[in-house]
Amino acid sequence: MTGLAAGSSDVLQHLLLDLVLKAVIVLVALGVLALGMRAIWRRTPRPPRPPRR
């Protein structure tokens, strides 16, 4: 490709790569958040449950 068509292809490739990288960053951040919430949940003391009838 030459001219404008080659430039738009490069821009599209750059935008797709940017989208993939951002999606990976968000997924990693959600994983870290889930691990942190799990650790807090396990360490937090909870009151005893009332007896069942």
C-alpha distance matrix in Angstrom:
0.0 3.7 6.9 8.4 6.1 5.1 8.8 10.1 9.0 10.8 13.6 14.1 14.3 16.7 18.7 19.2 20.4 22.7 24.1 24.8 26.5 28.6 29.7 30.8 32.7 34.5 35.4 36.9 38.8 40.2 41.3 43.1 44.7 46.0 47.4 49.1 50.6 51.9 53.5 55.2 56.3 58.0 59.7 61.0 64.6 65.2 68.6 70.5 70.2 73.2 75.2 74.4 77.2
3.7 0.0 3.7 6.6 6.2 5.3 8.1 10.3 10.4 11.5 13.9 15.3 15.9 17.6 19.7 20.8 21.9 23.7 25.5 26.6 27.9 29.8 31.3 32.5 34.1 35.9 37.2 38.5 40.1 41.8 43.1 44.6 46.1 47.7 49.1 50.6 52.1 53.6 55.1 56.7 58.0 59.7 61.3 62.5 66.1 66.8 70.2 72.3 72.1 75.1 77.2 76.6 79.3
6.9 3.7 0.0 3.8 5.7 5.7 6.7 9.1 10.5 11.3 12.9 14.8 16.1 17.2 19.0 20.7 21.9 23.2 25.0 26.6 27.7 29.3 31.0 32.5 33.7 35.4 37.0 38.4 39.7 41.4 43.0 44.3 45.7 47.4 49.0 50.2 51.7 53.4 54.9 56.2 57.6 59.6 61.0 62.0 65.7 66.4 69.7 71.9 71.7 74.7 76.9 76.4 79.2
8.4 6.6 3.8 0.0 3.8 5.5 5.1 6.2 8.7 10.0 10.6 12.3 14.3 15.4 16.5 18.4 20.1 21.0 22.5 24.5 25.8 27.0 28.6 30.5 31.6 33.0 34.8 36.4 37.5 39.1 40.9 42.3 43.3 45.1 46.9 48.0 49.3 51.2 52.8 53.9 55.2 57.3 58.8 59.6 63.2 63.8 67.1 69.3 69.0 72.0 74.2 73.6 76.3
6.1 6.2 5.7 3.8 0.0 3.8 5.4 5.3 6.3 8.8 10.0 10.6 12.4 14.3 15.4 16.6 18.5 20.0 21.1 22.7 24.5 25.9 27.1 28.9 30.5 31.7 33.2 34.9 36.3 37.7 39.3 41.0 42.1 43.6 45.4 46.8 48.0 49.7 51.5 52.7 53.9 55.9 57.5 58.5 62.0 62.5 65.8 67.8 67.4 70.4 72.5 71.8 74.4
5.1 5.3 5.7 5.5 3.8 0.0 3.8 5.5 5.2 6.4 8.8 10.0 10.7 12.5 14.4 15.5 16.7 18.5 20.1 21.4 22.8 24.5 26.0 27.3 28.9 30.6 31.9 33.3 34.9 36.5 37.9 39.4 40.9 42.4 44.0 45.4 46.9 48.4 50.0 51.4 52.7 54.5 56.1 57.2 60.9 61.5 64.9 67.0 66.8 69.8 71.9 71.3 74.1
8.8 8.1 6.7 5.1 5.4 3.8 0.0 3.8 5.4 5.2 6.3 8.7 9.9 10.6 12.4 14.4 15.5 16.5 18.5 20.2 21.2 22.6 24.5 26.0 27.1 28.8 30.5 31.8 33.1 34.8 36.5 37.7 39.0 40.8 42.4 43.6 45.1 46.8 48.3 49.6 51.0 53.0 54.4 55.4 59.0 59.8 63.1 65.3 65.2 68.3 70.5 70.1 72.9
10.1 10.3 9.1 6.2 5.3 5.5 3.8 0.0 3.8 5.4 5.0 6.1 8.5 9.7 10.4 12.2 14.1 15.1 16.4 18.3 19.9 20.9 22.5 24.4 25.7 26.9 28.6 30.3 31.5 32.9 34.7 36.2 37.3 38.9 40.8 42.0 43.2 45.0 46.7 47.9 49.1 51.2 52.7 53.6 57.2 57.7 61.0 63.1 62.9 65.8 68.0 67.4 70.2
9.0 10.4 10.5 8.7 6.3 5.2 5.4 3.8 0.0 3.8 5.4 5.1 6.2 8.6 9.9 10.6 12.3 14.1 15.3 16.6 18.4 20.0 21.2 22.7 24.4 25.9 27.1 28.8 30.4 31.7 33.2 34.9 36.2 37.6 39.3 40.8 42.1 43.6 45.4 46.8 48.0 49.8 51.5 52.6 56.1 56.7 60.1 62.0 61.8 64.8 66.9 66.2 69.0
10.8 11.5 11.3 10.0 8.8 6.4 5.2 5.4 3.8 0.0 3.8 5.4 5.1 6.1 8.6 10.0 10.6 12.2 14.3 15.5 16.5 18.4 20.0 21.2 22.6 24.5 25.9 27.1 28.7 30.4 31.8 33.2 34.7 36.3 37.8 39.1 40.7 42.3 43.7 45.2 46.6 48.4 49.9 51.0 54.7 55.5 58.9 61.0 61.0 64.1 66.3 65.8 68.8
13.6 13.9 12.9 10.6 10.0 8.8 6.3 5.0 5.4 3.8 0.0 3.8 5.4 5.0 6.1 8.6 9.9 10.4 12.3 14.3 15.3 16.4 18.3 20.0 21.0 22.5 24.4 25.8 26.9 28.6 30.4 31.7 32.8 34.7 36.4 37.5 38.9 40.7 42.2 43.4 44.8 46.8 48.2 49.2 52.8 53.5 56.9 59.1 59.0 62.0 64.3 63.9 66.8
14.1 15.3 14.8 12.3 10.6 10.0 8.7 6.1 5.1 5.4 3.8 0.0 3.8 5.4 5.1 6.2 8.6 9.8 10.5 12.4 14.2 15.3 16.5 18.5 20.0 21.1 22.6 24.5 25.8 27.1 28.8 30.5 31.6 33.0 34.9 36.3 37.4 39.1 40.9 42.2 43.3 45.3 47.0 47.9 51.4 51.9 55.2 57.3 57.0 60.0 62.2 61.6 64.4
14.3 15.9 16.1 14.3 12.4 10.7 9.9 8.5 6.2 5.1 5.4 3.8 0.0 3.8 5.5 5.2 6.2 8.6 9.9 10.7 12.3 14.3 15.4 16.7 18.5 20.1 21.3 22.7 24.5 25.9 27.2 28.9 30.4 31.8 33.3 34.9 36.3 37.7 39.4 40.9 42.1 43.9 45.5 46.7 50.3 51.0 54.4 56.4 56.2 59.4 61.5 61.0 63.9
16.7 17.6 17.2 15.4 14.3 12.5 10.6 9.7 8.6 6.1 5.0 5.4 3.8 0.0 3.8 5.5 5.2 6.1 8.6 10.0 10.6 12.3 14.3 15.5 16.5 18.4 20.1 21.2 22.6 24.5 25.9 27.1 28.6 30.4 31.9 33.1 34.7 36.3 37.8 39.1 40.6 42.4 43.8 45.0 48.6 49.5 52.9 55.1 55.1 58.3 60.6 60.3 63.3
18.7 19.7 19.0 16.5 15.4 14.4 12.4 10.4 9.9 8.6 6.1 5.1 5.5 3.8 0.0 3.8 5.4 5.0 6.1 8.7 9.9 10.5 12.3 14.3 15.3 16.5 18.4 20.1 21.1 22.6 24.5 25.9 26.9 28.6 30.5 31.6 32.9 34.7 36.4 37.5 38.8 40.9 42.3 43.2 46.8 47.4 50.8 53.0 52.9 55.9 58.2 57.8 60.7
19.2 20.8 20.7 18.4 16.6 15.5 14.4 12.2 10.6 10.0 8.6 6.2 5.2 5.5 3.8 0.0 3.8 5.4 5.0 6.2 8.6 9.9 10.6 12.4 14.3 15.4 16.6 18.5 20.0 21.2 22.7 24.5 25.7 27.1 28.9 30.4 31.6 33.1 34.9 36.3 37.4 39.3 41.0 42.1 45.6 46.1 49.5 51.5 51.2 54.3 56.4 55.9 58.8
20.4 21.9 21.9 20.1 18.5 16.7 15.5 14.1 12.3 10.6 9.9 8.6 6.2 5.2 5.4 3.8 0.0 3.8 5.4 5.1 6.2 8.6 9.9 10.7 12.4 14.3 15.4 16.6 18.4 20.1 21.2 22.7 24.4 25.9 27.3 28.8 30.4 31.8 33.3 34.9 36.2 37.9 39.5 40.7 44.3 45.2 48.7 50.7 50.7 53.9 56.1 55.8 58.8
22.7 23.7 23.2 21.0 20.0 18.5 16.5 15.1 14.1 12.2 10.4 9.8 8.6 6.1 5.0 5.4 3.8 0.0 3.8 5.5 5.2 6.2 8.6 10.0 10.6 12.4 14.3 15.5 16.6 18.5 20.1 21.3 22.5 24.4 26.0 27.1 28.6 30.4 31.8 33.1 34.6 36.5 37.9 38.9 42.6 43.4 46.9 49.1 49.2 52.4 54.7 54.6 57.6
24.1 25.5 25.0 22.5 21.1 20.1 18.5 16.4 15.3 14.3 12.3 10.5 9.9 8.6 6.1 5.0 5.4 3.8 0.0 3.8 5.5 5.2 6.2 8.7 10.0 10.6 12.3 14.3 15.4 16.6 18.5 20.1 21.0 22.6 24.6 25.8 26.9 28.7 30.5 31.6 32.8 34.9 36.5 37.3 40.9 41.5 44.8 46.9 46.8 49.9 52.1 51.8 54.8
24.8 26.6 26.6 24.5 22.7 21.4 20.2 18.3 16.6 15.5 14.3 12.4 10.7 10.0 8.7 6.2 5.1 5.5 3.8 0.0 3.8 5.5 5.1 6.2 8.7 10.0 10.6 12.4 14.3 15.4 16.6 18.5 20.0 21.1 22.8 24.5 25.8 27.1 28.9 30.4 31.5 33.2 35.0 36.2 39.8 40.4 43.9 45.8 45.7 48.9 51.0 50.7 53.7
26.5 27.9 27.7 25.8 24.5 22.8 21.2 19.9 18.4 16.5 15.3 14.2 12.3 10.6 9.9 8.6 6.2 5.2 5.5 3.8 0.0 3.8 5.4 5.1 6.2 8.7 10.0 10.7 12.3 14.3 15.4 16.7 18.4 20.1 21.3 22.7 24.4 25.9 27.2 28.8 30.3 31.9 33.4 34.7 38.3 39.3 42.9 45.0 45.2 48.5 50.7 50.7 53.8
28.6 29.8 29.3 27.0 25.9 24.5 22.6 20.9 20.0 18.4 16.4 15.3 14.3 12.3 10.5 9.9 8.6 6.2 5.2 5.5 3.8 0.0 3.8 5.4 5.0 6.2 8.7 9.9 10.5 12.3 14.3 15.4 16.4 18.4 20.1 21.1 22.5 24.4 25.9 27.0 28.4 30.5 31.8 32.8 36.4 37.2 40.7 42.9 43.1 46.3 48.7 48.6 51.8
29.7 31.3 31.0 28.6 27.1 26.0 24.5 22.5 21.2 20.0 18.3 16.5 15.4 14.3 12.3 10.6 9.9 8.6 6.2 5.1 5.4 3.8 0.0 3.8 5.4 5.1 6.2 8.6 9.9 10.6 12.4 14.4 15.3 16.5 18.5 20.0 21.0 22.6 24.5 25.8 26.8 28.8 30.6 31.5 35.0 35.6 39.0 41.0 40.9 44.1 46.3 46.1 49.1
30.8 32.5 32.5 30.5 28.9 27.3 26.0 24.4 22.7 21.2 20.0 18.5 16.7 15.5 14.3 12.4 10.7 10.0 8.7 6.2 5.1 5.4 3.8 0.0 3.8 5.4 5.1 6.1 8.5 9.9 10.6 12.4 14.2 15.3 16.7 18.4 20.0 21.1 22.7 24.5 25.7 27.2 29.0 30.3 33.9 34.7 38.3 40.2 40.4 43.7 45.8 45.8 49.0
32.7 34.1 33.7 31.6 30.5 28.9 27.1 25.7 24.4 22.6 21.0 20.0 18.5 16.5 15.3 14.3 12.4 10.6 10.0 8.7 6.2 5.0 5.4 3.8 0.0 3.8 5.5 5.2 6.1 8.7 9.9 10.6 12.2 14.3 15.5 16.5 18.3 20.0 21.2 22.6 24.3 26.0 27.3 28.5 32.2 33.3 36.9 39.1 39.5 42.9 45.2 45.4 48.7
34.5 35.9 35.4 33.0 31.7 30.6 28.8 26.9 25.9 24.5 22.5 21.1 20.1 18.4 16.5 15.4 14.3 12.4 10.6 10.0 8.7 6.2 5.1 5.4 3.8 0.0 3.8 5.5 5.1 6.2 8.6 9.9 10.4 12.2 14.3 15.3 16.3 18.3 20.0 21.0 22.3 24.4 25.9 26.7 30.3 31.0 34.5 36.7 36.9 40.1 42.5 42.6 45.7
35.4 37.2 37.0 34.8 33.2 31.9 30.5 28.6 27.1 25.9 24.4 22.6 21.3 20.1 18.4 16.6 15.4 14.3 12.3 10.6 10.0 8.7 6.2 5.1 5.5 3.8 0.0 3.8 5.4 5.1 6.2 8.7 9.8 10.5 12.5 14.3 15.3 16.5 18.5 20.1 20.9 22.7 24.6 25.8 29.2 29.9 33.4 35.3 35.4 38.7 40.8 40.7 43.9
36.9 38.5 38.4 36.4 34.9 33.3 31.8 30.3 28.8 27.1 25.8 24.5 22.7 21.2 20.1 18.5 16.6 15.5 14.3 12.4 10.7 9.9 8.6 6.1 5.2 5.5 3.8 0.0 3.8 5.4 5.0 6.3 8.6 9.9 10.7 12.4 14.3 15.4 16.7 18.5 19.9 21.3 22.9 24.4 28.0 29.1 32.8 34.8 35.2 38.7 40.9 41.1 44.5
38.8 40.1 39.7 37.5 36.3 34.9 33.1 31.5 30.4 28.7 26.9 25.8 24.5 22.6 21.1 20.0 18.4 16.6 15.4 14.3 12.3 10.5 9.9 8.5 6.1 5.1 5.4 3.8 0.0 3.8 5.4 5.1 6.1 8.6 9.9 10.6 12.3 14.2 15.4 16.5 18.2 20.1 21.3 22.4 26.1 27.2 30.8 33.1 33.6 37.1 39.5 39.9 43.3
40.2 41.8 41.4 39.1 37.7 36.5 34.8 32.9 31.7 30.4 28.6 27.1 25.9 24.5 22.6 21.2 20.1 18.5 16.6 15.4 14.3 12.3 10.6 9.9 8.7 6.2 5.1 5.4 3.8 0.0 3.8 5.5 5.0 6.1 8.6 9.8 10.4 12.2 14.2 15.3 16.2 18.4 20.1 20.9 24.4 25.1 28.6 30.7 30.9 34.2 36.6 36.8 40.0
41.3 43.1 43.0 40.9 39.3 37.9 36.5 34.7 33.2 31.8 30.4 28.8 27.2 25.9 24.5 22.7 21.2 20.1 18.5 16.6 15.4 14.3 12.4 10.6 9.9 8.6 6.2 5.0 5.4 3.8 0.0 3.8 5.4 5.1 6.3 8.6 9.9 10.6 12.4 14.3 15.3 16.7 18.6 20.1 23.5 24.4 28.1 29.9 30.3 33.8 35.9 36.1 39.5
43.1 44.6 44.3 42.3 41.0 39.4 37.7 36.2 34.9 33.2 31.7 30.5 28.9 27.1 25.9 24.5 22.7 21.3 20.1 18.5 16.7 15.4 14.4 12.4 10.6 9.9 8.7 6.3 5.1 5.5 3.8 0.0 3.8 5.4 5.1 6.2 8.6 9.9 10.6 12.4 14.2 15.5 16.7 18.3 22.0 23.4 27.1 29.2 30.1 33.7 36.0 36.6 40.1
44.7 46.1 45.7 43.3 42.1 40.9 39.0 37.3 36.2 34.7 32.8 31.6 30.4 28.6 26.9 25.7 24.4 22.5 21.0 20.0 18.4 16.4 15.3 14.2 12.2 10.4 9.8 8.6 6.1 5.0 5.4 3.8 0.0 3.8 5.5 5.1 6.1 8.6 9.9 10.6 12.1 14.3 15.5 16.4 20.0 21.1 24.7 27.0 27.7 31.1 33.7 34.3 37.7
46.0 47.7 47.4 45.1 43.6 42.4 40.8 38.9 37.6 36.3 34.7 33.0 31.8 30.4 28.6 27.1 25.9 24.4 22.6 21.1 20.1 18.4 16.5 15.3 14.3 12.2 10.5 9.9 8.6 6.1 5.1 5.4 3.8 0.0 3.8 5.4 5.1 6.1 8.6 9.9 10.4 12.3 14.4 15.4 18.7 19.5 23.1 25.0 25.4 28.9 31.1 31.5 35.0
47.4 49.1 49.0 46.9 45.4 44.0 42.4 40.8 39.3 37.8 36.4 34.9 33.3 31.9 30.5 28.9 27.3 26.0 24.6 22.8 21.3 20.1 18.5 16.7 15.5 14.3 12.5 10.7 9.9 8.6 6.3 5.1 5.5 3.8 0.0 3.8 5.5 5.1 6.2 8.7 9.8 10.7 12.5 14.3 17.7 19.1 22.8 24.7 25.5 29.2 31.3 32.0 35.6
49.1 50.6 50.2 48.0 46.8 45.4 43.6 42.0 40.8 39.1 37.5 36.3 34.9 33.1 31.6 30.4 28.8 27.1 25.8 24.5 22.7 21.1 20.0 18.4 16.5 15.3 14.3 12.4 10.6 9.8 8.6 6.2 5.1 5.4 3.8 0.0 3.8 5.4 5.1 6.2 8.5 10.0 10.8 12.2 15.9 17.6 21.3 23.6 24.8 28.4 30.9 32.0 35.6
50.6 52.1 51.7 49.3 48.0 46.9 45.1 43.2 42.1 40.7 38.9 37.4 36.3 34.7 32.9 31.6 30.4 28.6 26.9 25.8 24.4 22.5 21.0 20.0 18.3 16.3 15.3 14.3 12.3 10.4 9.9 8.6 6.1 5.1 5.5 3.8 0.0 3.8 5.5 5.1 6.0 8.6 10.0 10.5 14.0 15.0 18.6 20.9 21.8 25.3 27.8 28.8 32.3
51.9 53.6 53.4 51.2 49.7 48.4 46.8 45.0 43.6 42.3 40.7 39.1 37.7 36.3 34.7 33.1 31.8 30.4 28.7 27.1 25.9 24.4 22.6 21.1 20.0 18.3 16.5 15.4 14.2 12.2 10.6 9.9 8.6 6.1 5.1 5.4 3.8 0.0 3.8 5.5 5.1 6.3 8.7 10.1 13.2 14.2 17.9 19.6 20.5 24.1 26.3 27.1 30.8
53.5 55.1 54.9 52.8 51.5 50.0 48.3 46.7 45.4 43.7 42.2 40.9 39.4 37.8 36.4 34.9 33.3 31.8 30.5 28.9 27.2 25.9 24.5 22.7 21.2 20.0 18.5 16.7 15.4 14.2 12.4 10.6 9.9 8.6 6.2 5.1 5.5 3.8 0.0 3.8 5.5 5.3 6.3 8.7 12.0 14.0 17.8 19.7 21.2 25.0 27.2 28.5 32.2
55.2 56.7 56.2 53.9 52.7 51.4 49.6 47.9 46.8 45.2 43.4 42.2 40.9 39.1 37.5 36.3 34.9 33.1 31.6 30.4 28.8 27.0 25.8 24.5 22.6 21.0 20.1 18.5 16.5 15.3 14.3 12.4 10.6 9.9 8.7 6.2 5.1 5.5 3.8 0.0 3.8 5.5 5.2 6.0 9.7 11.6 15.4 17.9 19.5 23.1 25.7 27.3 30.9
56.3 58.0 57.6 55.2 53.9 52.7 51.0 49.1 48.0 46.6 44.8 43.3 42.1 40.6 38.8 37.4 36.2 34.6 32.8 31.5 30.3 28.4 26.8 25.7 24.3 22.3 20.9 19.9 18.2 16.2 15.3 14.2 12.1 10.4 9.8 8.5 6.0 5.1 5.5 3.8 0.0 3.8 5.6 5.5 8.4 9.3 13.0 15.1 16.3 20.0 22.4 23.7 27.4
58.0 59.7 59.6 57.3 55.9 54.5 53.0 51.2 49.8 48.4 46.8 45.3 43.9 42.4 40.9 39.3 37.9 36.5 34.9 33.2 31.9 30.5 28.8 27.2 26.0 24.4 22.7 21.3 20.1 18.4 16.7 15.5 14.3 12.3 10.7 10.0 8.6 6.3 5.3 5.5 3.8 0.0 3.8 5.7 7.9 9.6 13.2 14.7 16.3 20.1 22.2 23.6 27.4
59.7 61.3 61.0 58.8 57.5 56.1 54.4 52.7 51.5 49.9 48.2 47.0 45.5 43.8 42.3 41.0 39.5 37.9 36.5 35.0 33.4 31.8 30.6 29.0 27.3 25.9 24.6 22.9 21.3 20.1 18.6 16.7 15.5 14.4 12.5 10.8 10.0 8.7 6.3 5.2 5.6 3.8 0.0 3.8 6.4 9.3 12.9 14.9 17.2 20.9 23.2 25.2 28.9
61.0 62.5 62.0 59.6 58.5 57.2 55.4 53.6 52.6 51.0 49.2 47.9 46.7 45.0 43.2 42.1 40.7 38.9 37.3 36.2 34.7 32.8 31.5 30.3 28.5 26.7 25.8 24.4 22.4 20.9 20.1 18.3 16.4 15.4 14.3 12.2 10.5 10.1 8.7 6.0 5.5 5.7 3.8 0.0 3.8 6.4 9.9 12.6 14.9 18.4 21.1 23.2 26.9
64.6 66.1 65.7 63.2 62.0 60.9 59.0 57.2 56.1 54.7 52.8 51.4 50.3 48.6 46.8 45.6 44.3 42.6 40.9 39.8 38.3 36.4 35.0 33.9 32.2 30.3 29.2 28.0 26.1 24.4 23.5 22.0 20.0 18.7 17.7 15.9 14.0 13.2 12.0 9.7 8.4 7.9 6.4 3.8 0.0 3.8 6.8 9.3 12.1 15.4 18.1 20.6 24.2
65.2 66.8 66.4 63.8 62.5 61.5 59.8 57.7 56.7 55.5 53.5 51.9 51.0 49.5 47.4 46.1 45.2 43.4 41.5 40.4 39.3 37.2 35.6 34.7 33.3 31.0 29.9 29.1 27.2 25.1 24.4 23.4 21.1 19.5 19.1 17.6 15.0 14.2 14.0 11.6 9.3 9.6 9.3 6.4 3.8 0.0 3.8 6.5 8.7 12.0 15.0 17.2 20.8
68.6 70.2 69.7 67.1 65.8 64.9 63.1 61.0 60.1 58.9 56.9 55.2 54.4 52.9 50.8 49.5 48.7 46.9 44.8 43.9 42.9 40.7 39.0 38.3 36.9 34.5 33.4 32.8 30.8 28.6 28.1 27.1 24.7 23.1 22.8 21.3 18.6 17.9 17.8 15.4 13.0 13.2 12.9 9.9 6.8 3.8 0.0 3.8 6.4 9.1 12.3 15.0 18.3
70.5 72.3 71.9 69.3 67.8 67.0 65.3 63.1 62.0 61.0 59.1 57.3 56.4 55.1 53.0 51.5 50.7 49.1 46.9 45.8 45.0 42.9 41.0 40.2 39.1 36.7 35.3 34.8 33.1 30.7 29.9 29.2 27.0 25.0 24.7 23.6 20.9 19.6 19.7 17.9 15.1 14.7 14.9 12.6 9.3 6.5 3.8 0.0 3.8 6.5 9.0 11.9 15.3
70.2 72.1 71.7 69.0 67.4 66.8 65.2 62.9 61.8 61.0 59.0 57.0 56.2 55.1 52.9 51.2 50.7 49.2 46.8 45.7 45.2 43.1 40.9 40.4 39.5 36.9 35.4 35.2 33.6 30.9 30.3 30.1 27.7 25.4 25.5 24.8 21.8 20.5 21.2 19.5 16.3 16.3 17.2 14.9 12.1 8.7 6.4 3.8 0.0 3.8 6.4 8.6 12.1
73.2 75.1 74.7 72.0 70.4 69.8 68.3 65.8 64.8 64.1 62.0 60.0 59.4 58.3 55.9 54.3 53.9 52.4 49.9 48.9 48.5 46.3 44.1 43.7 42.9 40.1 38.7 38.7 37.1 34.2 33.8 33.7 31.1 28.9 29.2 28.4 25.3 24.1 25.0 23.1 20.0 20.1 20.9 18.4 15.4 12.0 9.1 6.5 3.8 0.0 3.8 6.5 9.4
75.2 77.2 76.9 74.2 72.5 71.9 70.5 68.0 66.9 66.3 64.3 62.2 61.5 60.6 58.2 56.4 56.1 54.7 52.1 51.0 50.7 48.7 46.3 45.8 45.2 42.5 40.8 40.9 39.5 36.6 35.9 36.0 33.7 31.1 31.3 30.9 27.8 26.3 27.2 25.7 22.4 22.2 23.2 21.1 18.1 15.0 12.3 9.0 6.4 3.8 0.0 3.8 6.6
74.4 76.6 76.4 73.6 71.8 71.3 70.1 67.4 66.2 65.8 63.9 61.6 61.0 60.3 57.8 55.9 55.8 54.6 51.8 50.7 50.7 48.6 46.1 45.8 45.4 42.6 40.7 41.1 39.9 36.8 36.1 36.6 34.3 31.5 32.0 32.0 28.8 27.1 28.5 27.3 23.7 23.6 25.2 23.2 20.6 17.2 15.0 11.9 8.6 6.5 3.8 0.0 3.8
77.2 79.3 79.2 76.3 74.4 74.1 72.9 70.2 69.0 68.8 66.8 64.4 63.9 63.3 60.7 58.8 58.8 57.6 54.8 53.7 53.8 51.8 49.1 49.0 48.7 45.7 43.9 44.5 43.3 40.0 39.5 40.1 37.7 35.0 35.6 35.6 32.3 30.8 32.2 30.9 27.4 27.4 28.9 26.9 24.2 20.8 18.3 15.3 12.1 9.4 6.6 3.8 0.0
